[in-house]
Every structure is written in structure tokens, then in C-alpha cells.
Amino acid sequence: QLQLVESGGGLVQPGGSLRLSCAASGFDLDYYFVTWFRQAPGKEREGVSCISRSGFNTNSASSVKGRFTISRDRAKKMVYLQMNSLIPEDSGAYYCAAVRGPLTGLCAMVPREKLYEFWGQGTQVTVSS
């Protein structure tokens, strides 16, 4: 079955850290750009961070810059989102999404669901004391 699977969410206190993982099942994630999105209750889904196929190009929303880091391990075919200095506003369901692209391309957090070939089911992040 072709799918993305997120993991690593949970409950954390403000100021804490979490690392989310995105794994591909049934296809090679190396051929895909990967974007992390999040959605809080009652709010629209927003792009958080993206990474190119090579891993050398990344982009992040201004609200998370300096706190979140996206990376990929091509050997393990995984994409990670390291989240530090978490605040309650970071709470929500986090999704990874993948779209195939060129090796030298730049990533972009395009909030169009149908653009992406694969979406994960999401992992919940709750930041609360």
C-alpha cells in the first residue's frame, strides 16, 4: 500500500521539543519533495516547512523559523521535523505530504491539497502545561 506515515506527536509542555517523522510505505521518498502542514481546530491547514529532494533547500513559515528544522535522511528514506521551543499555538494535527519533483528543484509550501500525490494521516501535537 502506497502511503505516508507520520509519527512522533504527543503532549509536551511549552518550551519543550518533539521530533516528527515521516516515512513512506511502498514508494521511494527520495524522489519527492516533502512538506509538513499543520491544522488546528477551526483553522485552515497551513504549511510549516518543506524540503527539496536533495535536502539542501528548505523553507519554513515565519511563525516557526528559528524553532523548527526540517531534514531528511536519504539513506533511511525519512523526513523529520525537529520542533523546539514549542508554544501552545503550535498545537494541532501535523501532516506530511509528498510531491514528485526534480533533484535540483526548490521546495515551496503550496497549500493546495491536490498538488501532492501522497498525504499522511497526521500526528497530533499538543503543547500545554
Secondary structure, 3 states (H helix, E strand, C coil): CCEEEEECCEEECCCCCEEEEEEEECCCHHHEEEEEEEECCCCCCEEEEEECCCCCCEEECCCCCCCEEEEEECCCCEEEEEECCCCHHHCEEEEEEEEECCCCCCCCCCCCHHHCCEEECCEEEEECC
